[in-house]
Amino acid sequence: MFGAISIELLLASLMVAATPILLAAIGELVVEKAGVLNLGVEGMMITGAICGFALAVETGSPTVGFIGAALGGAALSLIFGVLTQYLLSNQVATGLALTLFGLGLSALIGQSYIGIKPPATPKLDIPLLSDIPGLGRVLFSHDIMVYLSLALVFGAWATLKYSRIGLILRAVGENHDAAHALGYKVIRLRLLAIMFGGACAGLGGAYLSLIRVPQWTEGMTAGAGWIALAIVVFASWQPGRILLGAYLFGGVTVLQLNLQAAGFAIPVEYLSMSPYLITIVVLVIMSANRSRMALAAPACLGRTFHASQ
């Protein structure tokens, strides 16, 4: 039965399956590095999915769809930012409300788009590199969003580690009072980080509806936002581990679909739950050192900041 599964196709599909999770997770990493806990990733993803799908269908351009998805996710995240940073609402409760709001809003907007096929997003097929036997199909024959997600991981790592704005953002997440005392605009920086996270989540959602599936169905994110949140925490807020966690989830997702197609005598329900279960188990094992994990978490994560303090 294993002979029916193409390793080359499996690895290529792995990168596609991991991309929406990776986009959402790297955006949430930046948000949490700024000291904000936004549990509304699922809501922003599903909003990005319908915004991107609707705009792509209406304009015939996937590019416009992805831009609209990023703007839609950022706009929804801005609501969260205003409520938590200016009105000082509880971040956990507001994030959960954002997810519920996003799920309801997307279902309302998407009623007239059920059963419609979006315009195709072309693959790059990088000249010469895509012709390399084996590796060409696996690494160099994807759409631009796959490479954008990888670029965002590298960019987030380099920015947070080496750039001035990255160091300031980390300072805000570690000690917002000290950052404020030094003259940094804590709320403004956190709002920008929140909007960046929302835009990334929106792109992840649009990737699902325009490329991964591609169609619109209500609730199509199916917990992807929660997996992205879990990956950020269990990866100890490290971009490299987030890449590993997202690709692990994508690999198990693709494998279970191939196993179903190959006719393995395993109940479908077990196969369907396996990507979520295996990803969380592996990441929990990776982060088993509680003291190390506590040191990795931003010290002000989830704490409310008020300029008068």
N, C-alpha and C positions, 0 to 999 in steps of 0.2 A: 504493500500500500504506500509506503514511503517513496517508492519509485515514481509515483504519480505526482509528487510535489517537486517543482523546479526550484532549486536553491537560488538560482540567479533571479528568478521572478519573485521569490519570497523576500530576498534582501531588498530588491527595488521597491516592492510594495511596502516593506517595513518603513522606509523613509517617508513614503506618502502618508501612511497611517499615523506616524509619529508627529508630523508637522503641525496639525492643529493643537495638540497638547503642548508641544514645544513652544509655539507662539504665545499661547496663553500663560504658560508657566514662566517664561522669561520676562514677560510683562509684569506678572505678579511678584517676581523676584525684586524688580526695581522698586515696586510699590512698598514691599515689606522692608527693603533696605532703607527706605526713607522713614520707617517707623510706623507705617499704616497697615492695618490688617483689613483687607477688603475681601469678604467672603462672597461677593457678588459676581465672581468670575463666570459662573454658569449663566447668569442672566445676561451679562455683557456678551458672552459668546453666542447665545441664541439670538440676541438682538442684532449682532453683527451678521449672523447667518441670514436672517430675513432681509436686512437692509442691503447687504451685498447681492443677494439673490434677486430682489425686486429691481434694484438699479441695473443689474446686468441684463435682466430680461427686458426692461423698458428701453434701455439704450443700445442693447446688443453688444456691449463692451464689458468683458470681465474686468478690465483695468478699472473702469468707472465703478464697477461693483465692489472691488476690493477697497478702493478709496472711500466709497460710501460706507462700507462696513467699518473701516477704521474710525471714521467720523461718528458713526452711530454708537460704536462702543465707547468712544471718548466722551460723547455727549451724555450717555447714561452714567458713566463713571463720574462725570462732573457733578451730577446730582448727589451722588454719594459724597464727593469731596466737599460740596457746600454744606451738606447736612452735618458731616462729621468734623470739619475743620473750622467752620464759622458758627454753626449752630450747636456744636459740641454734643451731637447725639452719639449714642453708643455705637462703636464701629461694628461689633458683631451683629447686633440687631439690625442695623442699617444695611449691612451687607446681605443678610438673609432676606430682608425686604426687597433689596435690589434684584436678587435672583427671582423671587416670586413675581415682581413687577415685569422683569424682562421676559419671563416665560409667558405671562399673560399678554403683554404687548405684542410679542412676536406671533402668538397664535391669532390675535385679532388682525394684524397686518397680513399674515400669510394665508388667510382664508381663500383669497382669489388667486393664489399662486400654486395651489396643490395640483399636481399632475402636469405642470409645465416644465419643459426641458430648458435649462439655461444655455447660453452660448458657450462653446467649447473654449477652454483655456489652452493655448498651444504649449507644447513642450519645447525646450530650448534645443535639445540634441546638439550639444557643443561639438563643432567640427573637429575631426581627428580623434578627440578624446572619446566621443561617443562610439567610435568604431573599434575601440580596444576590446578584444574578446573578453567576455566576462565582466570586467570592471566597467566597461563603457556603458552597458545597459543599467548596471547597478548604481553608478555614481554620476553619470554625465548625460542622462536622458530624461531629466525631470523638468517640471514647470518651474518658473522663476521663484515661486513662493517657498519651495523647498530650500533653495539656496539663500533666500532672504532670511528664513528662520535660522539657518546656520550662521549667517552674517550677524544677526541680532545677538546670538549667543556670544560670539567672539567680541562683538562691539560692546555688549554689556560687561563682559569680563574685563576688557581693556579699559573701558571708561571708569568702572568702579575701582579698579586697582591703580591706575596710573594718571588719570586726568584730574584736574582741579575740581571740576563740577562733580565728579564721582566721589572724591574725598569729602566735599562739602555735604553731598547727599548722605554719605555714610555717617558723617558727624551728626547730622540732623536725626538720623535713626538711632544713633547710640546715646546722644545726650542733647535733646532739643533745647533745653534751657541754656546750656553752655553755648550752643550754636547761635541762639538768639542773642545772648550777651555779647557775642563777637560781631553782631551786626547782620547776620544772615537772615533772610526772610523765610522763616520756617514754613509758614502756611503756604506761601507762594510756591516754594520748592516741592512741598508735598502735593499740592494741587497738580503741578506739572507731572510729577511722578504718577499720580493717580490716573491722569488723562493718558499718559503713555501706556500704562497697564491696560486701560480700557481699550485703546486703539489696537494693542497687540491681541487682546482677547477677541475683539471684533474681527480682526484678520483671521484668527483661528476658526471662528464660527463660519466666516465666509468660505474658508478653505473646505469645510465640511459640505456646505450646500452647493458650491460651484465646482469642486474638483473631486473630493473624496467620495461623495455619494453618486452623482450630482443631481439633486432634486430638493424640493422643500417638503419636509414633513414636520408636523408639530412635535416639539420636544426632541429634535433629532440630535442634540448634543449628548443626550443619554448619559449624563454624569461626567462628561469630559472635563468640565470646569472644576469639579471636585477632585478629580485625579490630578489636575494641574496644581491645585492648592496643596494636595498631599505631597506631590513630588517636590515642591519648593521647600516644605518643612523637612521632609525626610532626607533631602539632598543637602541639608545643613546650609542652605542659602548660598550654594556654590554653583556657578553656571555650568561647569563641567559635569557635575553630578546630575544636574537637571537634564542635560543632553542625554546622559546615560539612562536616566529614569524614563524619559519620553520615548527613547528608542526601544527600551525594554518593553514598555507598554505596547508600542506599535508592533514590535516583533511578535509578542504573544497574541495580539489581536489578529494579525495576519495568519499566524500559525493555526489558531483555532478555526479560522474560516477554511483554511486548506484541509485541515483534518476532517471537517464536516463534509467538504466536497469529495474527499477521498473515501468517505464511507466508514470511518472508524466507529466501532460499536461503543461509543461513549455518549450518554445523554446530552442533547443539545444544550440543555440548561447549564450543565457543568462546564461545557466548552465556552458558553457565552459569559459566564462569570469569571473564567480563568484569567483574562487580562487584568481585571481589577484586583483579584485576589493575589496573583503572583507578583504583580508590581508592588503592591503594598507590603507583602511579606519580605521581598528582597530589600526594599528601601528601609524597612524597620530593622532588618538585620544590619544593614550598612550603618545605620544611625544608632546602634545599640548602646554606644557610650553616651550616657545621659549628660555627664558633666561636659563632655566635648560639645554636645549638641546645644547645651544651655549657653556655652561661650560663643557659639556660632550665631545664635539668634540676636538680632538687633535689640539693644537694651530697652529702647523705648517703644518696641513693637506693640501696637494697640493702645498705647497711652495717649490720653488727651492733652493737647497743648493749648495754653492760653497765654497770650502775650503779656498779660498783666501779672503773671506768676513771678 
